[in-house]
């Protein structure tokens, strides 16, 4: 058997390092997790974002805010008693960060309890961002909630 010199040791270490790096590239490829952009029109939405900031600020100042709850029927959003379909227009967007195909975007109509329900059959297990926007007496408000649907 041939004696190994220090040059052989350097070459073995270099080859081991190259094999390690290549195995990391092939065993753990980047992009396995599906992370899509929330919106296709992000540039246009960024230009209008000051309006969103203002609407969130107005919503933060409200004493009585809409609240949400979950049950087997879905996600129920309840508004304060002074809201009605006559003086408020309500929209909601449920964004899934991992799959935009699971996003839900609709207008809402309040029932006699001043609430509406997002049906469970529209939801899949996972995390959503609920963006609730409403206009009451020509003033726009917005609240964002992080929702974990189970």
N, C-alpha and C positions, 0 to 999 in steps of 0.2 A: 504494500500500500504506500502511496506517495504521501510525503509530508506536506501539510498545508502551511503556506506562508501567510504573512499578514495581508498580502494582496488578495489571496483567495478568500480570506475572512471578510474583507471589504466587499468583494463581489457577491458573496453569499448574503451579506446583510443588505446590500442594495437590491438584489433580486427578491429577497423576502419582503422588503418594503414595497417594491413595485407590485408584487403579487397581492399584498395586503390592500393597497390602494385600489387595484383593479377589482378585487373581490368586494370592496365597499361600493364601488360604482355599480356592479351587477347585482349584488345581493340586496342592496337598499337603494333602489333607484329613486331619484327625486321626482316628485309629482305623483306619488301613489295616492296621496290625499287629494280629493277633488275640492279645490278652493277657487270658486268662481267669483267674478266681480258681482257686486250686488246689483248694479245697474248697467245696461248697455249705453245709456245716455249720461254717463257720469260727468262729462264736461259741462253740458248744458245745466245739469242739476247743481253743479258746483257754483255756477254763476248765480243761481237763484237761492243759494244757501242762506243768504242773509235773511230772507223771508222766513225760512225754517227756524233760524236762531231767534227771530223776533216772536214767532208763534210759540216756540218752546218757552220763551221768557214769560209770555202772557199766561200760558198754562201753569207755569210754576207759581205765579202769583195768585191763582185761584184758591179760594178757601175750600170749596167742594169740587173735587176732581173725579173724573170717571175712574172706576176701579174694575179690575177683572178677577174672575174666579174660574176654576176648572172643575168639571165633573164629567161623568161618562157621556153626556150629550155633546160636550165641546167646551169652548171657551166663551164665557158670558161676560160682556162688558156692560156695567150698570152706570148710567149717568145720573147726576143730581136731579131732584124733582122739578126744577124750573126749566128743564130741557123738554122740547117736543119736536115732532117732525115739522111743525110750522115755523119754528124759529131756529132750527139747527139742521145743517147738512153734514152728514157723517160719512167718512171714508176710512177704510183700514187696509193695511198691507201687512201680511205676515211674510217676512223674508227668511228663507233658509240659507245659511251661509255655505253649506256644503252642496246644495243642489238647487239651482234657480228654477228647475222644473216643478219643485214643490212649493213655490211661492203662491200666495193667495192674495188677490187684490180685488176689493169690492166696495160698493157703496152699502150703507147700512140704513135700516129703518127701525126706529125705536118701537117697542111694543108698549102695552099699557103700563108695564112696570118701569118704563124709561130705560129699557135694556135691549140688547140683541145678543144672539148667540152665533158663534162661528161653529158650524156643525163638525162633529168629530170625524165624519167620513172624509172631510177635506184635509185632515191632519195626519201626519205620519210621525212615528216616534222620533224625538230629537229636539233640538233647540231652534227656536224661532226668535226673531225680533218683531214685535208687534208695534207698528207705527200707526197710531191713532190720530187722525186729523179731523177737526170739525170746525165749521163756521157757524157762529152764533151771533145774530144781529150784526152781520157784515164784518165780524172780527174773527180772524183765523187763530186757531189754537192747535197745538200738537204735543203729544206725549208719546215717548217710546218706552216699551216694556220689554224686558228679556223674559221669554216664556220657554219653559221646558215641558213639552208635551210628553206624557207618559202613557 
